[in-house]
Amino acid sequence: MLNYPSYLNAYKNGELKKITDRLFLSLESCQICPRRCNVNRLEGKVGFCKTALLPKIFSFMVHYGEEPPISGSRGSGTIFFSHCNMGCVYCQNYEFSQLGKGKEYSFAELAQVMLKLQSQGCHNINLVTPTHVLPQILKSLELAIPEGLKIPLVYNTSGYELAQVIASLAGIVDIYLADSRYGDNLISKKLSKISDYAKYNQEALIEMHRQVGIPEFSPDGLISKGLIIRHLVLPNRSSQTDKIMKFIAEELSDDTYISLMSQYLPYHLASGYPKINRRLKKEEYEDAKKILEKYHLLNGWVQESYGQERFAGVNIKPK
């Protein structure tokens, strides 16, 4: 009989160690994300993400502001990792995602963070911006499991991922909370310093969906397994919502759970980009909701209170 969460089985049968060791070695000439910086992070060199060997953490907490099936009644054990493999000019977390605020943690210390969040009653371990420190997270997971870690992982990603790296997480990650930011590479290059976001994002989403599929929920409404896709609506249709939802409906499933976010505000460097140098208009968000209807994407959440910075959503399709 298989255990839950899945990483317990991978730990017992030795697969977790094999995958961790293989991914860790990829840091020698870093190939962990689509940027493929080829720097030796094991020797302290840094590429785009400005992270060498040890992961840096800005904060960790019991978080109640995620989608309802992730936060539940006791909160999500959220770890905010510093740095990022994207460079969004409007990032609201730029102080730690781009300026690097936070402190380095050893693998043993990160393992203790996970265990502490579990001891506080959290439903899951929510790894925010984990892409560039995935091997380090898995090293820490190896240390936390024998000390009693037994709540599922939420891989909370901006979505700029290598599908082959995501494939290695099969049987380790049960819950993916993944952004789909842009349907157009010209826009992603201008706003996030990525010329190939749509390609890699879509390939990664296909792999996540292949692994875990449509969300499964426990009787109390918590997600136990599955993919939720977040989409932040940007002013002036800059995120190309129609292209993204068309892809999801046609290449994944029209049963996919979507979290449609309305809380865009012009943070960081957005003042230098006229098309996004304002908050989202209510009618722009309403247009995005119509696109969900157009593609029959009726599972998930839309904002109950337009413009909320923290998640405040209701089911797209009332129960």
Helices and strands as residue ranges (DSSP letters): H 7-12, H 15-25, G 26-29, G 41-43, E 56-63, H 68-71, E 76-81, H 94-97, E 103-104, H 107-119, E 125-128, G 131-133, H 134-144, G 145-147, E 153-157, H 163-167, E 175-179, H 185-192, H 197-212, E 216-217, E 223-232, G 235-237, H 241-247, I 248-252, E 257-261, G 270-272, G 274-276, H 282-294, E 299-303, E 313-315
